[in-house]
């Protein structure tokens, strides 16, 4: 050999490669050192641990003399199948290589170099803090984790939100189990959440949030049966009988129940009447009805209109009616149909629950439309309105209407829709209404305006143009 080089490495550089197998962390370790020859890793994998390696390199030979400390660490790496470590052993290794490689690892590894290798491999730590938002009653309405991750000297943070109590419960169970096993981290939704000294305290907070979250979704029997908590359209509790039902009859009483003598249809009893009305269906109408039912079902519609029916037919009722038609048709073709048996074996069963008043025109609504009409009512303009500014007649009418509805809240009115076209002064009308409300009652709660951010400047311009700002009270 023309050239012979002797190397006596005292320090090792460990390259790392992260591999994920079904959520289990696996790390491949690549041992190296300064000026190591190209075939070093090949010879390391092929041979048993040596005190000396002779590795051909081009036209020369590289003699590598292994010190006792380096040999101890290399021996531990050699014992790993494929130089890989998985699961909890991998978690311990990436945090403290000496946990697997022995005390000599601290002598032959440079901590800063190991940290760089870990970051280059995309192996990072994430710490988390429970982030819980409560409503005015003290119940949580949002539970999330504030996750902070350090990478290449930068700290990134983001929130991971639990979409349901069930998802939060899954996380709590997993984290609790990892803590009990003295694990180093908990893998969750792609994050390696490090288990630190305060993790147990964060777990306690999340358990309390879960208990409160579940509790707020539980209603007592007294709450469920308190009709004052429901709309005025609710009549009470009991059996809500289907408005529509299947109608089956013989075309001629002189003939028996044979396929050509059977007539199908829908019957209903109009509100305020004791007599049922039947809509007979020939084959063509029945096929149209079946198509309507299929379309409503496929598109997720709860009901649909059908010619001759005074109000929409609930899709589930229509499906039950078709089921009866199909069963009767099959029984008639086999000569097994019995009207008495069919009456006893009703497919359509009444639903137990809230009974809704049948006709919206007959409901004794508190929100009587005549009371809410503002014809002839003059608007009350705010004192803070600049005297030189005049509202147009349609704007005055709009303000009067809003003030009139406001005077009937919350018993007779719970909302309004001001639907003027663009440019007709909706913002001015609303500001006039709001400012006058605060002038009449300075103790009113704050008003929440939900609007695109781009409109904020327009609102400020309107205030400056039409109002003496210092005179606005509230």
Secondary structure as UniProt FT lines:
FT   STRAND          3..7
FT   STRAND          12..21
FT   TURN            22..23
FT   STRAND          24..32
FT   TURN            34..35
FT   TURN            38..39
FT   HELIX           40..46
FT   STRAND          52..57
FT   TURN            58..59
FT   STRAND          60..65
FT   HELIX           68..78
FT   HELIX           81..83
FT   STRAND          84..86
FT   HELIX           87..95
FT   HELIX           98..101
FT   TURN            103..104
FT   HELIX           105..108
FT   HELIX           111..120
FT   TURN            121..122
FT   STRAND          126..134
FT   TURN            136..137
FT   STRAND          140..151
FT   TURN            152..153
FT   STRAND          154..161
FT   HELIX           165..180
FT   TURN            181..182
FT   STRAND          185..188
FT   TURN            189..190
FT   STRAND          191..194
FT   TURN            197..198
FT   HELIX           199..216
FT   HELIX           221..224
FT   HELIX           227..229
FT   TURN            232..233
FT   STRAND          234..240
FT   STRAND          244..250
FT   TURN            253..254
FT   HELIX           259..261
FT   STRAND          262..269
FT   TURN            271..272
FT   STRAND          276..281
FT   HELIX           283..299
FT   STRAND          303..304
FT   TURN            307..308
FT   STRAND          313..314
FT   HELIX           315..333
FT   TURN            334..335
FT   HELIX           339..344
FT   STRAND          351..356
FT   HELIX           360..362
FT   HELIX           369..372
FT   TURN            375..376
FT   TURN            383..384
FT   TURN            387..388
FT   HELIX           393..407
FT   TURN            408..412
FT   TURN            422..423
FT   HELIX           426..440
FT   TURN            442..443
FT   HELIX           453..455
FT   HELIX           456..466
FT   HELIX           469..471
//
